[in-house]
Amino acid sequence: MPQQYNQWGQSVGMTLTQFEPCQFRCKTEVGQSVRLIPMLPDQLDDSLLQRLWQTVQQEPDERCWTYLPYSQIQSMQQLLDYFQQSFHFAGSMHYVIEVGAIVGWVGLLNVRPAHAVIEIGNVYFSSLMKQSTAATETIYLLLKACFAAGFRRVEWKCDDLNTPSKNAALRFGFQFEGLFRQHVIVKGRNRDTAWFAMLDQDWPMLSQAYEAWLNTNNFDEQGQQKIHLKEFIQLYCA
């Protein structure tokens, strides 16, 4: 990272000019295949919750909840309570994910406006959307909104044993930054937390990779990708 020197010849971080704390405005984000609809505690839509509850009930097993900080949701009332309480993530902003059906939710957590840092987390991609175009476009829309709002850093954190989440972070263009050992206790179990991040200086090239991947020409008649996102990232970010 760039550095400079103070009057004593010590290396220090670069002075930031014209920096102001970020102000994030949570609004509906619309992509080619997905809509992200804000579900803030004071702006809950009962019809969206009903549709989301139908999706939750269709899960074939409980594997979606293994690495989340809460167990499988058992009732519509419990689902409502979670959204009203922001899933116990203070100051977070949550979206429900619509691809025809309501197929999951995702949050922007640990917002630190004074440092221009935010985290994508509390990700529930139902079995209806995992490994889909909608999953990738969901992350693209959130990244685009965060960097447009002036954030310098977007984080992704997960249980170090959650291999699919770690692989997803790398595929989405986040960089692995390290492991926080014995970081937290979740559901009575130890969690070592893997940390990933993407910086604003990474985004101009990464956004081109995402847009090339999302281009309709990159999908065949069956909706299968022709070129993988990681190949576009390698091309644009080399």
ROTOR-64461 format. One record per atom (N, C-alpha, C): residue number from 0; residue in three letters; atom name; x, y, z. Coordinates in steps of 0.02 Angstrom, whole numbers. Example, Ala and Ser with C-alpha at 12.3 -4.5 7.8 and 13.67 -1.06 7.14 Angstrom:
  resi  resn  name      xx      yy      zz
     0   Ala     N     660    -284     390
     0   Ala    CA     615    -225     390
     0   Ala     C     660    -165     390
     1   Ser     N     642    -112     354
     1   Ser    CA     684     -53     357
     1   Ser     C     645       2     394
//
This chain:
  resi  resn  name      xx      yy      zz
     0   Met     N      42     -59       0
     0   Met    CA       0       0       0
     0   Met     C      44      62       0
     1   Pro     N      21     116     -32
     1   Pro    CA      60     178     -32
     1   Pro     C      73     203      39
     2   Gln     N     130     235      49
     2   Gln    CA     147     261     115
     2   Gln     C     185     327     106
     3   Gln     N     192     362     161
     3   Gln    CA     231     424     161
     3   Gln     C     270     425     226
     4   Tyr     N     309     479     236
     4   Tyr    CA     351     483     295
     4   Tyr     C     335     547     333
     5   Asn     N     336     541     400
     5   Asn    CA     324     600     440
     5   Asn     C     390     638     453
     6   Gln     N     387     689     495
     6   Gln    CA     446     731     504
     6   Gln     C     504     696     540
     7   Trp     N     490     637     568
     7   Trp    CA     543     598     601
     7   Trp     C     568     541     557
     8   Gly     N     544     540     495
     8   Gly    CA     567     488     449
     8   Gly     C     532     421     458
     9   Gln     N     477     420     496
     9   Gln    CA     440     358     506
     9   Gln     C     389     348     451
    10   Ser     N     381     285     430
    10   Ser    CA     331     269     379
    10   Ser     C     261     274     409
    11   Val     N     217     310     375
    11   Val    CA     148     317     397
    11   Val     C     102     309     336
    12   Gly     N      39     295     349
    12   Gly    CA     -10     288     295
    12   Gly     C     -20     355     260
    13   Met     N     -45     350     198
    13   Met    CA     -56     409     158
    13   Met     C    -112     452     189
    14   Thr     N    -103     517     189
    14   Thr    CA    -155     563     212
    14   Thr     C    -212     562     161
    15   Leu     N    -273     558     186
    15   Leu    CA    -332     558     142
    15   Leu     C    -358     629     137
    16   Thr     N    -366     653      77
    16   Thr    CA    -392     720      66
    16   Thr     C    -465     716      43
    17   Gln     N    -504     764      65
    17   Gln    CA    -574     770      45
    17   Gln     C    -615     708      62
    18   Phe     N    -597     675     117
    18   Phe    CA    -635     616     138
    18   Phe     C    -689     636     188
    19   Glu     N    -749     612     176
    19   Glu    CA    -805     623     221
    19   Glu     C    -837     556     238
    20   Pro     N    -863     547     299
    20   Pro    CA    -896     484     316
    20   Pro     C    -950     466     266
    21   Cys     N    -956     402     252
    21   Cys    CA   -1004     378     202
    21   Cys     C   -1075     383     228
    22   Gln     N   -1120     397     182
    22   Gln    CA   -1191     396     197
    22   Gln     C   -1224     346     149
    23   Phe     N   -1245     289     175
    23   Phe    CA   -1274     238     132
    23   Phe     C   -1350     243     134
    24   Arg     N   -1380     248      75
    24   Arg    CA   -1453     251      69
    24   Arg     C   -1477     183      43
    25   Cys     N   -1514     148      85
    25   Cys    CA   -1538      81      68
    25   Cys     C   -1599      87      22
    26   Lys     N   -1593      63     -39
    26   Lys    CA   -1648      66     -86
    26   Lys     C   -1650       1    -127
    27   Thr     N   -1704      -9    -163
    27   Thr    CA   -1710     -68    -206
    27   Thr     C   -1656     -67    -260
    28   Glu     N   -1621    -123    -267
    28   Glu    CA   -1569    -130    -318
    28   Glu     C   -1595    -180    -370
    29   Val     N   -1593    -160    -433
    29   Val    CA   -1622    -200    -487
    29   Val     C   -1568    -222    -536
    30   Gly     N   -1563    -287    -548
    30   Gly    CA   -1517    -313    -598
    30   Gly     C   -1554    -347    -655
    31   Gln     N   -1519    -386    -693
    31   Gln    CA   -1549    -421    -750
    31   Gln     C   -1593    -478    -728
    32   Ser     N   -1572    -513    -675
    32   Ser    CA   -1608    -573    -654
    32   Ser     C   -1634    -569    -583
    33   Val     N   -1618    -515    -547
    33   Val    CA   -1632    -514    -476
    33   Val     C   -1651    -443    -454
    34   Arg     N   -1693    -440    -403
    34   Arg    CA   -1708    -377    -368
    34   Arg     C   -1691    -386    -294
    35   Leu     N   -1657    -336    -266
    35   Leu    CA   -1643    -336    -195
    35   Leu     C   -1688    -283    -163
    36   Ile     N   -1732    -305    -119
    36   Ile    CA   -1784    -262     -91
    36   Ile     C   -1768    -250     -17
    37   Pro     N   -1758    -187       4
    37   Pro    CA   -1742    -173      74
    37   Pro     C   -1797    -198     121
    38   Met     N   -1775    -227     177
    38   Met    CA   -1821    -249     229
    38   Met     C   -1794    -224     295
    39   Leu     N   -1800    -159     306
    39   Leu    CA   -1776    -129     367
    39   Leu     C   -1827    -139     423
    40   Pro     N   -1806    -139     486
    40   Pro    CA   -1852    -155     542
    40   Pro     C   -1917    -115     541
    41   Asp     N   -1914     -53     520
    41   Asp    CA   -1974     -11     520
    41   Asp     C   -2008      -8     451
    42   Gln     N   -1985     -50     404
    42   Gln    CA   -2013     -49     337
    42   Gln     C   -2024    -121     311
    43   Leu     N   -2055    -162     351
    43   Leu    CA   -2065    -232     333
    43   Leu     C   -2128    -239     290
    44   Asp     N   -2122    -282     240
    44   Asp    CA   -2177    -296     194
    44   Asp     C   -2203    -366     210
    45   Asp     N   -2264    -371     236
    45   Asp    CA   -2291    -436     256
    45   Asp     C   -2296    -485     199
    46   Ser     N   -2313    -460     139
    46   Ser    CA   -2321    -506      82
    46   Ser     C   -2254    -536      62
    47   Leu     N   -2201    -495      65
    47   Leu    CA   -2134    -521      51
    47   Leu     C   -2113    -573     103
    48   Leu     N   -2128    -559     166
    48   Leu    CA   -2112    -607     219
    48   Leu     C   -2149    -673     209
    49   Gln     N   -2212    -668     189
    49   Gln    CA   -2251    -730     177
    49   Gln     C   -2219    -771     121
    50   Arg     N   -2199    -737      68
    50   Arg    CA   -2167    -773      12
    50   Arg     C   -2100    -802      33
    51   Leu     N   -2063    -765      74
    51   Leu    CA   -1999    -790      98
    51   Leu     C   -2008    -850     144
    52   Trp     N   -2059    -848     185
    52   Trp    CA   -2073    -905     230
    52   Trp     C   -2089    -968     190
    53   Gln     N   -2124    -960     134
    53   Gln    CA   -2138   -1017      90
    53   Gln     C   -2073   -1048      65
    54   Thr     N   -2025   -1006      48
    54   Thr    CA   -1960   -1031      25
    54   Thr     C   -1923   -1067      81
    55   Val     N   -1922   -1037     140
    55   Val    CA   -1888   -1068     197
    55   Val     C   -1917   -1137     211
    56   Gln     N   -1982   -1144     206
    56   Gln    CA   -2014   -1208     219
    56   Gln     C   -1996   -1262     168
    57   Gln     N   -1973   -1241     110
    57   Gln    CA   -1957   -1289      57
    57   Gln     C   -1886   -1317      61
    58   Glu     N   -1846   -1294     109
    58   Glu    CA   -1778   -1319     114
    58   Glu     C   -1779   -1394     126
    59   Pro     N   -1739   -1431      87
    59   Pro    CA   -1740   -1505      94
    59   Pro     C   -1709   -1530     159
    60   Asp     N   -1665   -1490     190
    60   Asp    CA   -1634   -1509     253
    60   Asp     C   -1610   -1445     287
    61   Glu     N   -1570   -1452     339
    61   Glu    CA   -1549   -1393     379
    61   Glu     C   -1479   -1368     362
    62   Arg     N   -1450   -1391     308
    62   Arg    CA   -1381   -1373     294
    62   Arg     C   -1372   -1298     280
    63   Cys     N   -1425   -1264     258
    63   Cys    CA   -1421   -1191     246
    63   Cys     C   -1404   -1152     309
    64   Trp     N   -1419   -1180     368
    64   Trp    CA   -1414   -1144     431
    64   Trp     C   -1351   -1161     470
    65   Thr     N   -1312   -1209     446
    65   Thr    CA   -1256   -1234     486
    65   Thr     C   -1208   -1179     508
    66   Tyr     N   -1191   -1135     462
    66   Tyr    CA   -1140   -1084     477
    66   Tyr     C   -1169   -1015     493
    67   Leu     N   -1235   -1010     493
    67   Leu    CA   -1267    -948     515
    67   Leu     C   -1270    -947     591
    68   Pro     N   -1275    -888     622
    68   Pro    CA   -1274    -885     696
    68   Pro     C   -1340    -905     728
    69   Tyr     N   -1388    -928     689
    69   Tyr    CA   -1453    -950     716
    69   Tyr     C   -1472   -1015     680
    70   Ser     N   -1515   -1053     712
    70   Ser    CA   -1536   -1117     684
    70   Ser     C   -1593   -1108     635
    71   Gln     N   -1615   -1162     605
    71   Gln    CA   -1669   -1160     557
    71   Gln     C   -1730   -1123     586
    72   Ile     N   -1758   -1079     546
    72   Ile    CA   -1816   -1039     568
    72   Ile     C   -1877   -1085     568
    73   Gln     N   -1914   -1082     623
    73   Gln    CA   -1968   -1131     634
    73   Gln     C   -2038   -1104     622
    74   Ser     N   -2046   -1038     615
    74   Ser    CA   -2113   -1011     607
    74   Ser     C   -2110    -944     573
    75   Met     N   -2167    -923     546
    75   Met    CA   -2173    -858     515
    75   Met     C   -2160    -803     567
    76   Gln     N   -2183    -813     628
    76   Gln    CA   -2172    -764     681
    76   Gln     C   -2098    -756     696
    77   Gln     N   -2062    -811     698
    77   Gln    CA   -1991    -808     711
    77   Gln     C   -1955    -771     655
    78   Leu     N   -1975    -782     593
    78   Leu    CA   -1947    -747     536
    78   Leu     C   -1959    -672     543
    79   Leu     N   -2020    -653     561
    79   Leu    CA   -2037    -583     571
    79   Leu     C   -1995    -553     626
    80   Asp     N   -1986    -589     681
    80   Asp    CA   -1947    -564     738
    80   Asp     C   -1874    -551     716
    81   Tyr     N   -1846    -596     677
    81   Tyr    CA   -1777    -588     654
    81   Tyr     C   -1769    -523     614
    82   Phe     N   -1815    -511     568
    82   Phe    CA   -1810    -450     528
    82   Phe     C   -1822    -388     570
    83   Gln     N   -1869    -393     618
    83   Gln    CA   -1881    -335     662
    83   Gln     C   -1821    -319     705
    84   Gln     N   -1782    -370     721
    84   Gln    CA   -1723    -360     765
    84   Gln     C   -1658    -357     725
    85   Ser     N   -1664    -352     657
    85   Ser    CA   -1605    -350     614
    85   Ser     C   -1559    -410     626
    86   Phe     N   -1589    -466     643
    86   Phe    CA   -1552    -528     655
    86   Phe     C   -1499    -519     710
    87   His     N   -1509    -469     754
    87   His    CA   -1463    -453     808
    87   His     C   -1397    -424     782
    88   Phe     N   -1395    -401     720
    88   Phe    CA   -1338    -365     694
    88   Phe     C   -1355    -290     698
    89   Ala     N   -1332    -258     750
    89   Ala    CA   -1350    -188     762
    89   Ala     C   -1330    -144     703
    90   Gly     N   -1378    -102     682
    90   Gly    CA   -1364     -54     629
    90   Gly     C   -1358     -84     560
    91   Ser     N   -1378    -147     552
    91   Ser    CA   -1372    -179     486
    91   Ser     C   -1430    -160     441
    92   Met     N   -1421    -175     377
    92   Met    CA   -1473    -165     327
    92   Met     C   -1482    -231     290
    93   His     N   -1543    -255     286
    93   His    CA   -1556    -319     253
    93   His     C   -1600    -310     191
    94   Tyr     N   -1587    -353     143
    94   Tyr    CA   -1626    -356      82
    94   Tyr     C   -1654    -427      74
    95   Val     N   -1714    -432      47
    95   Val    CA   -1737    -497      23
    95   Val     C   -1722    -501     -51
    96   Ile     N   -1710    -561     -75
    96   Ile    CA   -1688    -572    -143
    96   Ile     C   -1745    -600    -184
    97   Glu     N   -1763    -565    -236
    97   Glu    CA   -1820    -586    -277
    97   Glu     C   -1796    -607    -347
    98   Val     N   -1812    -669    -364
    98   Val    CA   -1799    -694    -432
    98   Val     C   -1864    -728    -453
    99   Gly     N   -1915    -688    -466
    99   Gly    CA   -1982    -716    -472
    99   Gly     C   -2009    -730    -403
   100   Ala     N   -1985    -784    -373
   100   Ala    CA   -1999    -799    -302
   100   Ala     C   -1951    -759    -259
   101   Ile     N   -1966    -756    -194
   101   Ile    CA   -1920    -728    -145
   101   Ile     C   -1876    -785    -122
   102   Val     N   -1811    -782    -136
   102   Val    CA   -1769    -842    -130
   102   Val     C   -1713    -836     -78
   103   Gly     N   -1713    -782     -39
   103   Gly    CA   -1661    -777      12
   103   Gly     C   -1656    -707      40
   104   Trp     N   -1604    -696      80
   104   Trp    CA   -1590    -629     105
   104   Trp     C   -1515    -620     112
   105   Val     N   -1495    -557     118
   105   Val    CA   -1425    -540     126
   105   Val     C   -1421    -474     163
   106   Gly     N   -1368    -465     203
   106   Gly    CA   -1363    -405     243
   106   Gly     C   -1300    -365     228
   107   Leu     N   -1304    -301     242
   107   Leu    CA   -1245    -257     247
   107   Leu     C   -1235    -243     321
   108   Leu     N   -1179    -266     349
   108   Leu    CA   -1169    -268     421
   108   Leu     C   -1108    -226     441
   109   Asn     N   -1103    -215     507
   109   Asn    CA   -1043    -183     535
   109   Asn     C   -1023    -121     497
   110   Val     N   -1071     -77     486
   110   Val    CA   -1059     -16     447
   110   Val     C   -1018      32     489
   111   Arg     N    -962      54     463
   111   Arg    CA    -918     101     498
   111   Arg     C    -907     161     452
   112   Pro     N    -956     208     452
   112   Pro    CA    -952     264     405
   112   Pro     C    -889     306     412
   113   Ala     N    -865     316     473
   113   Ala    CA    -807     358     484
   113   Ala     C    -744     329     452
   114   His     N    -744     263     442
   114   His    CA    -686     230     411
   114   His     C    -702     205     341
   115   Ala     N    -764     216     319
   115   Ala    CA    -786     195     252
   115   Ala     C    -778     120     242
   116   Val     N    -801      81     292
   116   Val    CA    -796       8     290
   116   Val     C    -866     -21     300
   117   Ile     N    -881     -74     264
   117   Ile    CA    -945    -108     270
   117   Ile     C    -934    -182     255
   118   Glu     N    -980    -224     277
   118   Glu    CA    -972    -297     268
   118   Glu     C   -1035    -326     235
   119   Ile     N   -1025    -371     188
   119   Ile    CA   -1080    -411     161
   119   Ile     C   -1083    -475     203
   120   Gly     N   -1141    -489     233
   120   Gly    CA   -1144    -547     277
   120   Gly     C   -1216    -569     290
   121   Asn     N   -1223    -615     338
   121   Asn    CA   -1288    -646     353
   121   Asn     C   -1322    -668     289
   122   Val     N   -1285    -705     249
   122   Val    CA   -1308    -725     183
   122   Val     C   -1348    -790     187
   123   Tyr     N   -1411    -785     168
   123   Tyr    CA   -1452    -845     160
   123   Tyr     C   -1473    -850      87
   124   Phe     N   -1436    -890      49
   124   Phe    CA   -1455    -907     -19
   124   Phe     C   -1490    -975     -14
   125   Ser     N   -1554    -975     -26
   125   Ser    CA   -1592   -1037     -20
   125   Ser     C   -1569   -1088     -71
   126   Ser     N   -1592   -1149     -62
   126   Ser    CA   -1575   -1202    -110
   126   Ser     C   -1601   -1187    -180
   127   Leu     N   -1647   -1139    -186
   127   Leu    CA   -1674   -1120    -251
   127   Leu     C   -1626   -1077    -291
   128   Met     N   -1576   -1047    -258
   128   Met    CA   -1533   -1000    -294
   128   Met     C   -1459   -1012    -287
   129   Lys     N   -1438   -1060    -249
   129   Lys    CA   -1366   -1071    -241
   129   Lys     C   -1333   -1088    -307
   130   Gln     N   -1273   -1061    -316
   130   Gln    CA   -1234   -1071    -377
   130   Gln     C   -1273   -1050    -439
   131   Ser     N   -1310    -995    -433
   131   Ser    CA   -1350    -971    -489
   131   Ser     C   -1324    -903    -511
   132   Thr     N   -1347    -882    -570
   132   Thr    CA   -1331    -815    -594
   132   Thr     C   -1355    -763    -544
   133   Ala     N   -1413    -774    -514
   133   Ala    CA   -1441    -727    -466
   133   Ala     C   -1396    -717    -406
   134   Ala     N   -1363    -770    -383
   134   Ala    CA   -1319    -764    -325
   134   Ala     C   -1261    -717    -340
   135   Thr     N   -1231    -726    -399
   135   Thr    CA   -1174    -683    -417
   135   Thr     C   -1198    -611    -429
   136   Glu     N   -1255    -603    -461
   136   Glu    CA   -1279    -535    -474
   136   Glu     C   -1299    -500    -410
   137   Thr     N   -1323    -537    -360
   137   Thr    CA   -1338    -508    -295
   137   Thr     C   -1276    -476    -265
   138   Ile     N   -1220    -511    -266
   138   Ile    CA   -1158    -484    -239
   138   Ile     C   -1134    -425    -280
   139   Tyr     N   -1140    -430    -346
   139   Tyr    CA   -1121    -374    -389
   139   Tyr     C   -1160    -311    -373
   140   Leu     N   -1226    -317    -365
   140   Leu    CA   -1267    -259    -351
   140   Leu     C   -1249    -227    -284
   141   Leu     N   -1234    -268    -234
   141   Leu    CA   -1215    -241    -168
   141   Leu     C   -1147    -207    -171
   142   Leu     N   -1099    -239    -204
   142   Leu    CA   -1033    -208    -212
   142   Leu     C   -1038    -142    -249
   143   Lys     N   -1076    -142    -302
   143   Lys    CA   -1085     -80    -342
   143   Lys     C   -1114     -25    -299
   144   Ala     N   -1165     -40    -259
   144   Ala    CA   -1197      10    -217
   144   Ala     C   -1150      35    -162
   145   Cys     N   -1111     -11    -133
   145   Cys    CA   -1066       9     -79
   145   Cys     C   -1011      55    -104
   146   Phe     N    -980      38    -160
   146   Phe    CA    -926      80    -185
   146   Phe     C    -952     145    -212
   147   Ala     N   -1012     145    -241
   147   Ala    CA   -1042     207    -264
   147   Ala     C   -1057     255    -206
   148   Ala     N   -1070     226    -147
   148   Ala    CA   -1083     267     -88
   148   Ala     C   -1020     295     -56
   149   Gly     N    -962     274     -82
   149   Gly    CA    -899     301     -56
   149   Gly     C    -862     256      -8
   150   Phe     N    -884     194       1
   150   Phe    CA    -847     149      45
   150   Phe     C    -779     131      14
   151   Arg     N    -729     127      56
   151   Arg    CA    -661     111      34
   151   Arg     C    -647      36      39
   152   Arg     N    -688       2      80
   152   Arg    CA    -673     -69      94
   152   Arg     C    -739    -106     106
   153   Val     N    -747    -163      73
   153   Val    CA    -805    -207      84
   153   Val     C    -777    -273     108
   154   Glu     N    -802    -297     165
   154   Glu    CA    -776    -357     196
   154   Glu     C    -823    -417     186
   155   Trp     N    -793    -476     191
   155   Trp    CA    -829    -539     189
   155   Trp     C    -796    -583     242
   156   Lys     N    -835    -607     290
   156   Lys    CA    -807    -649     343
   156   Lys     C    -848    -712     349
   157   Cys     N    -816    -766     367
   157   Cys    CA    -853    -829     374
   157   Cys     C    -814    -877     419
   158   Asp     N    -849    -927     443
   158   Asp    CA    -818    -982     480
   158   Asp     C    -764   -1013     435
   159   Asp     N    -705   -1023     463
   159   Asp    CA    -651   -1051     423
   159   Asp     C    -667   -1121     398
   160   Leu     N    -715   -1155     430
   160   Leu    CA    -734   -1222     407
   160   Leu     C    -787   -1220     353
   161   Asn     N    -812   -1160     338
   161   Asn    CA    -864   -1152     286
   161   Asn     C    -830   -1145     218
   162   Thr     N    -809   -1200     191
   162   Thr    CA    -772   -1200     128
   162   Thr     C    -811   -1169      70
   163   Pro     N    -876   -1183      62
   163   Pro    CA    -913   -1150       8
   163   Pro     C    -912   -1074      12
   164   Ser     N    -917   -1046      73
   164   Ser    CA    -916    -974      80
   164   Ser     C    -847    -946      64
   165   Lys     N    -794    -980      84
   165   Lys    CA    -727    -957      68
   165   Lys     C    -715    -959      -7
   166   Asn     N    -737   -1012     -39
   166   Asn    CA    -729   -1017    -111
   166   Asn     C    -769    -963    -147
   167   Ala     N    -829    -948    -121
   167   Ala    CA    -871    -896    -151
   167   Ala     C    -836    -829    -145
   168   Ala     N    -808    -813     -87
   168   Ala    CA    -774    -749     -78
   168   Ala     C    -718    -740    -130
   169   Leu     N    -679    -792    -140
   169   Leu    CA    -625    -787    -189
   169   Leu     C    -652    -781    -260
   170   Arg     N    -704    -819    -274
   170   Arg    CA    -735    -815    -340
   170   Arg     C    -763    -745    -354
   171   Phe     N    -791    -713    -302
   171   Phe    CA    -820    -647    -311
   171   Phe     C    -767    -592    -316
   172   Gly     N    -704    -609    -305
   172   Gly    CA    -651    -560    -312
   172   Gly     C    -624    -531    -248
   173   Phe     N    -647    -557    -190
   173   Phe    CA    -620    -536    -126
   173   Phe     C    -551    -568    -117
   174   Gln     N    -509    -535     -78
   174   Gln    CA    -443    -562     -63
   174   Gln     C    -440    -587       9
   175   Phe     N    -411    -645      18
   175   Phe    CA    -403    -673      85
   175   Phe     C    -352    -632     124
   176   Glu     N    -369    -612     185
   176   Glu    CA    -325    -570     225
   176   Glu     C    -299    -604     288
   177   Gly     N    -328    -660     307
   177   Gly    CA    -302    -693     366
   177   Gly     C    -355    -729     406
   178   Leu     N    -332    -762     459
   178   Leu    CA    -376    -803     501
   178   Leu     C    -374    -776     572
   179   Phe     N    -433    -762     600
   179   Phe    CA    -439    -743     670
   179   Phe     C    -456    -806     709
   180   Arg     N    -407    -832     745
   180   Arg    CA    -417    -895     781
   180   Arg     C    -457    -883     845
   181   Gln     N    -501    -932     861
   181   Gln    CA    -545    -927     920
   181   Gln     C    -577    -858     923
   182   His     N    -605    -837     868
   182   His    CA    -631    -770     861
   182   His     C    -696    -761     900
   183   Val     N    -744    -807     892
   183   Val    CA    -808    -803     926
   183   Val     C    -833    -873     943
   184   Ile     N    -885    -875     984
   184   Ile    CA    -919    -938    1000
   184   Ile     C    -988    -934     968
   185   Val     N   -1005    -981     925
   185   Val    CA   -1069    -981     889
   185   Val     C   -1103   -1048     902
   186   Lys     N   -1164   -1044     927
   186   Lys    CA   -1203   -1104     942
   186   Lys     C   -1164   -1151     988
   187   Gly     N   -1125   -1123    1035
   187   Gly    CA   -1087   -1162    1083
   187   Gly     C   -1024   -1193    1055
   188   Arg     N   -1006   -1175     992
   188   Arg    CA    -947   -1204     961
   188   Arg     C    -896   -1149     946
   189   Asn     N    -833   -1167     947
   189   Asn    CA    -780   -1121     928
   189   Asn     C    -787   -1103     854
   190   Arg     N    -773   -1039     838
   190   Arg    CA    -769   -1019     768
   190   Arg     C    -704    -981     756
   191   Asp     N    -663   -1008     713
   191   Asp    CA    -607    -971     685
   191   Asp     C    -635    -935     623
   192   Thr     N    -622    -870     618
   192   Thr    CA    -653    -830     565
   192   Thr     C    -602    -813     511
   193   Ala     N    -620    -830     449
   193   Ala    CA    -580    -811     391
   193   Ala     C    -603    -742     367
   194   Trp     N    -555    -698     355
   194   Trp    CA    -570    -629     335
   194   Trp     C    -550    -618     262
   195   Phe     N    -595    -588     225
   195   Phe    CA    -583    -569     155
   195   Phe     C    -604    -496     147
   196   Ala     N    -577    -463      97
   196   Ala    CA    -598    -394      84
   196   Ala     C    -586    -376      11
   197   Met     N    -623    -325     -11
   197   Met    CA    -614    -294     -76
   197   Met     C    -608    -219     -65
   198   Leu     N    -561    -186     -99
   198   Leu    CA    -550    -115     -91
   198   Leu     C    -578     -76    -150
   199   Asp     N    -589     -12    -136
   199   Asp    CA    -615      31    -190
   199   Asp     C    -569      34    -250
   200   Gln     N    -504      28    -238
   200   Gln    CA    -456      30    -294
   200   Gln     C    -459     -34    -336
   201   Asp     N    -488     -88    -307
   201   Asp    CA    -497    -150    -344
   201   Asp     C    -558    -148    -389
   202   Trp     N    -608    -107    -370
   202   Trp    CA    -674    -111    -399
   202   Trp     C    -677     -92    -473
   203   Pro     N    -643     -40    -497
   203   Pro    CA    -651     -22    -568
   203   Pro     C    -637     -80    -615
   204   Met     N    -586    -119    -602
   204   Met    CA    -571    -176    -645
   204   Met     C    -617    -235    -631
   205   Leu     N    -632    -246    -567
   205   Leu    CA    -677    -301    -550
   205   Leu     C    -747    -290    -578
   206   Ser     N    -770    -228    -577
   206   Ser    CA    -837    -214    -603
   206   Ser     C    -840    -230    -678
   207   Gln     N    -786    -218    -714
   207   Gln    CA    -784    -236    -785
   207   Gln     C    -789    -311    -794
   208   Ala     N    -756    -349    -750
   208   Ala    CA    -759    -422    -753
   208   Ala     C    -831    -446    -740
   209   Tyr     N    -863    -417    -689
   209   Tyr    CA    -932    -436    -674
   209   Tyr     C    -978    -420    -733
   210   Glu     N    -970    -361    -761
   210   Glu    CA   -1015    -341    -815
   210   Glu     C   -1004    -384    -877
   211   Ala     N    -942    -404    -890
   211   Ala    CA    -929    -449    -946
   211   Ala     C    -961    -517    -933
   212   Trp     N    -956    -540    -871
   212   Trp    CA    -986    -605    -854
   212   Trp     C   -1062    -603    -859
   213   Leu     N   -1092    -548    -837
   213   Leu    CA   -1165    -542    -838
   213   Leu     C   -1194    -528    -907
   214   Asn     N   -1152    -511    -955
   214   Asn    CA   -1176    -497   -1022
   214   Asn     C   -1214    -556   -1050
   215   Thr     N   -1270    -544   -1081
   215   Thr    CA   -1312    -599   -1106
   215   Thr     C   -1275    -643   -1156
   216   Asn     N   -1226    -615   -1190
   216   Asn    CA   -1187    -655   -1238
   216   Asn     C   -1144    -708   -1204
   217   Asn     N   -1136    -702   -1138
   217   Asn    CA   -1095    -751   -1102
   217   Asn     C   -1135    -812   -1080
   218   Phe     N   -1199    -815   -1099
   218   Phe    CA   -1242    -871   -1079
   218   Phe     C   -1273    -903   -1141
   219   Asp     N   -1276    -970   -1140
   219   Asp    CA   -1306   -1005   -1196
   219   Asp     C   -1382   -1007   -1189
   220   Glu     N   -1415   -1043   -1233
   220   Glu    CA   -1488   -1044   -1233
   220   Glu     C   -1516   -1077   -1171
   221   Gln     N   -1477   -1119   -1139
   221   Gln    CA   -1499   -1152   -1077
   221   Gln     C   -1481   -1111   -1015
   222   Gly     N   -1452   -1052   -1026
   222   Gly    CA   -1433   -1010    -970
   222   Gly     C   -1368   -1028    -937
   223   Gln     N   -1328   -1071    -970
   223   Gln    CA   -1264   -1092    -942
   223   Gln     C   -1210   -1043    -963
   224   Gln     N   -1166   -1026    -915
   224   Gln    CA   -1112    -980    -930
   224   Gln     C   -1062   -1010    -978
   225   Lys     N   -1036    -968   -1022
   225   Lys    CA    -984    -990   -1069
   225   Lys     C    -915    -980   -1040
   226   Ile     N    -905    -923   -1006
   226   Ile    CA    -841    -907    -975
   226   Ile     C    -854    -893    -902
   227   His     N    -813    -922    -858
   227   His    CA    -823    -914    -786
   227   His     C    -802    -844    -763
   228   Leu     N    -832    -822    -708
   228   Leu    CA    -816    -757    -681
   228   Leu     C    -741    -752    -665
   229   Lys     N    -712    -804    -636
   229   Lys    CA    -642    -800    -617
   229   Lys     C    -597    -789    -678
   230   Glu     N    -618    -814    -736
   230   Glu    CA    -579    -803    -797
   230   Glu     C    -582    -730    -818
   231   Phe     N    -641    -699    -811
   231   Phe    CA    -647    -628    -827
   231   Phe     C    -605    -587    -777
   232   Ile     N    -606    -608    -712
   232   Ile    CA    -567    -572    -662
   232   Ile     C    -493    -576    -678
   233   Gln     N    -470    -636    -698
   233   Gln    CA    -400    -643    -717
   233   Gln     C    -383    -600    -777
   234   Leu     N    -430    -594    -824
   234   Leu    CA    -418    -555    -885
   234   Leu     C    -414    -480    -869
   235   Tyr     N    -462    -455    -829
   235   Tyr    CA    -466    -383    -816
   235   Tyr     C    -421    -360    -760
   236   Cys     N    -404    -405    -715
   236   Cys    CA    -366    -384    -656
   236   Cys     C    -294    -408    -656
   237   Ala     N    -271    -436    -711
   237   Ala    CA    -203    -462    -714
   237   Ala     C    -152    -405    -706
//
